Amino acid sequence: MPAIALADSLRVALVRMGRRMRRERADENLSLHHLSALGAMQQLEEPTLARIAAAECVKPPSMVKTLQHLESFGYVERSAHPSDGRMVIFRISAKGEEMINETRERRNRALADAIEQLDAEDRATLERAVPIIERLAEQ
C-alpha cells in the first residue's frame, strides 16, 4: 500500500477511534470542550484564564463561559493569584479529579473490552503497533 493510502486509512481509523473514546465520559452534561479545558488545566503550572484560553486556542471571553460551567458543576475552583491581585488561579476540584479519573477508567475499560474480543494474532499486532503510532505522534 502506498504511504499516502496508508496515511489516509490510518488517519480515518484514528479519528473514528477518538470519537469512540470521547463517547465514554463520566458526566454527559460536559461537552468535549469542557473536558479539553480540564485537560489543559491539568497540564498548566499556573492555570489562569488567559493561559487556559491560550492552551485551548480560544479567546478569554469564550473560556469564561466554559470555566463558569465547570464551576457550576463543582469541577473547578478559583483562588486569588498569590502575587497579582488582578488575576485568578483556576484549579480542578476533588470532584473534578474524580470525574476525570472515572472518565479515563471508562475509556480504558471500553477499549480493553474491545481488545479482549480480538484474537491473539490481532492483539500481538496491535501491541507491536502502539510504539510505532507513538513515534508517528512525536514527529
Steps between C-alpha positions, in 0.01 A plus 500: 500500500646842409586726795228752408232229496625359831504852646139553392385168647687555825370856536140388452544212746655729763223759461235231538680358804519848652127546451433164657710586804342844539156340533619348826477767767392509862280809464283530190431866591853590396587560139832405349629857534424491874703182537774648285517809723537276804780316321672831427468599865672176602795581275549863602719591793304820567154466340375856458216592268740633236724193514213253481350693209835507319550126555156437352551750213194706595453857613468565875130603482416158357698329773313699767177320407671162497655554843171631642328185377767280658472700823122457505552122509764531771783377277705820519590733785655843480740675732686828506833511323775507767686799355257677265168599651349560157538136397321183604641149515265219398546155648324173439305409812502158666162437336650598164797268547261217589296562184815511283625174652163333445497617137852357450395172658192478276707565190764248602234240581317553169825461308611200708164332439544548125859373511390190690279414201803482269675175426857448624656592166312831475584583861870434434484718187333777698762473773776541241319795340473712817866613512489571127191717538666677794804578284275634224326723755835648609606606150 
